[in-house]
Amino acid sequence: MSITFFLSVGAQQDVKPAVITARQLAAFRSFARERGELLDIDDEDPLVACSFEARVCPWSLASVCALFDYDEAVITVVEEAQFRGLNVRFQRDATMRSISMRVASSPDGSHPVSLLDQNARRVLEALHLRDDNRGSLPIAELRDMLKDPSVRRDLHQLDTGNALGRFDILAGHTGDDHELRVVWG
């Protein structure tokens, strides 16, 4: 079992999801893969292939929306994601037999930190957080924690600095500190 630490701006759903076709999703996956932005997603599993988050901020609105035949709902989703600096989320709805694209809650370019359960618990202990499987805290609090020399020492000792480096990257993500939270679970 593992625990993943990631950044989130919350569950704000201002924009209605866009319904897309499997052909459009395949075109987007190919587009993102060619640009090195589609990693660690197994194309063979249809559920995984239809349920993932992706970056849209690095590209122009026109280049992304062309893949979706300039659908007005897609333009709205991509425009909002780019404006707010967020990813988009593709999700398959088995009951409706459709695929949707919506604004995700994770910031563009953020990289989650996934740790085995035992290592994650050590990280939580080093950060002086409760040993819970789930939780969250404002990004500003994580930054303050990482300023503490004893926390930095404890994280560095966990795995020769890998955890410390990964959490420094997580805490270094820029964005609206009032909305941005570190979530684990």
Protein Blocks (a to p, Z undefined) as FASTA:
>chain_A
ZZdddddebjadfbccddddfklmmmmmmmmmmnopaghiafklmklmmgccddfklpcf
klmmmmnoopaklmmmmmmmmmnopacdddddfklopacddddfbdehiacddddfklmm
mmmmmnopacdfbdcddfklmmmmmmpmklmmmmmmmngolmmmmmmmmmmpgcdfklpc
cddZZ
